Amino acid sequence: MKKALPFCLLLILALLASSCARHENKKPADVDYYTCTMHPSVRSQDPDGKCPFCGMSLVPVKIKANGVAPASAPETPPRAVEFNIPPRRQQLIGVTYATVEIRPLQFTIRALGVVTYDPLRRWSYVSRVEGYVEKLEVSSAGQRVAKGQPLLTLDSPDLLVAERELIDLLQSLDRAKSSDLPAAIDNARQNIAAARRRLSFWNIDDAEIDRLEKTRRPGEYLTLSSPFEGVVQTLQAGQGRRVTAGDPLVEVVDLSAVWVWIDFYQDDLPLLTNGLAITITSDTDPGWRAEATIALIDPFLDASKRTCRARVDLANPGFKLRPEMYVNAELRVDFGPGLAVPVSAVLPTGERNYVFVDKGAGNLEPRVVELGRQGGGFYAVRKGLAAGERVAGSAIFLIDAEAKVQGALSAWSTP
């Protein structure tokens, strides 16, 4: 008996070695180990092993070459088979059906806009001469002014010198005309034109220069008037204050027409075109609405918000829209007729979208569909359905649960 014991031990070791060899031979060369999808801590070399915690079949983990997993074959959609939910049970869980049909596809985009003034309707008066603010005709920012209304008066000795120079040149022209010297007349006219330009550079309008030529009475006061009807935006000048060339005095902006910059997400960019109709509303005045068109699409995206701006030009009677005010924008894009399915009929799973097609007598088929944009409670269907087919339009998640129980979709069943 003692002599037979070593032989038995050798026989057992040989059987274990052959068993391990068989397992090692069964494991593919590109598989590192097998693990459980629910319990990743489980590792095994047995291809047919089960998870000791939940009993699920183990899945292979491929060997990484240089830290990169080997390329896998293109993923194919999971195999779908019909399953059955008796009509009585469908009625109990509230299943209804919708018909896939051709219908007008219209998509609505809602966005937020900000009102701003038109830079071409804003005028900034900057002192172009040295002097003193003799009198302010406006008291503060926000004051409305009419076209041609005086804003302020400057007292400038330099202005008096320039006006006297123009008068002297006018007198020289008179003398040249009386002496009938063509060269002197041309020279005097050129000097007068240069003097007029110099005065216009100092914000003196042509009407005032014409008055000076007619009266030939110089003055040292310069009155600045509003070039249009608008609102005083800023008032930097103070009465009696000394100013030099380049000092800002007053800014006037015309708000009879404004711009609205609307932010659209980059996914909406393919739908935007110049001239596209858009509706503007305001929460400040719920009954107010304006119809406009897109005037400009900014080609640059905002790096932080990942949005693109579109500009709308709006008339603003009564100054209802004010700079920096928020407004609502609604854009409708019509794609014409197309195949559509209700949003409630689609089951999104992340990678794919499914619908459950009615096959009659309680039979349902899970089907992968390719969808377009969503609008008006419908998805545009690109691929996967045909007009006239019926799909489940409600209780989708309950149907999903039934499909999993019956193993109707291979991706949902246990490997």
Secondary structure as UniProt FT lines:
FT   TURN            2..3
FT   HELIX           4..26
FT   TURN            29..30
FT   STRAND          31..35
FT   TURN            40..41
FT   TURN            47..48
FT   TURN            52..54
FT   STRAND          59..62
FT   TURN            66..67
FT   STRAND          83..84
FT   HELIX           87..93
FT   STRAND          97..99
FT   STRAND          101..117
FT   HELIX           119..121
FT   STRAND          122..126
FT   STRAND          131..136
FT   TURN            141..142
FT   STRAND          144..145
FT   TURN            147..148
FT   STRAND          150..155
FT   HELIX           157..179
FT   HELIX           182..200
FT   TURN            201..203
FT   HELIX           206..215
FT   STRAND          221..225
FT   STRAND          230..235
FT   TURN            239..240
FT   STRAND          242..243
FT   TURN            245..246
FT   STRAND          248..253
FT   STRAND          257..265
FT   HELIX           266..271
FT   TURN            274..275
FT   STRAND          277..281
FT   TURN            286..287
FT   STRAND          289..301
FT   TURN            303..305
FT   STRAND          307..315
FT   HELIX           317..319
FT   TURN            323..324
FT   STRAND          326..342
FT   HELIX           343..345
FT   STRAND          347..348
FT   STRAND          353..360
FT   TURN            361..362
FT   STRAND          363..375
FT   TURN            376..377
FT   STRAND          378..383
FT   TURN            387..388
FT   STRAND          390..392
FT   HELIX           396..406
FT   TURN            410..412
//
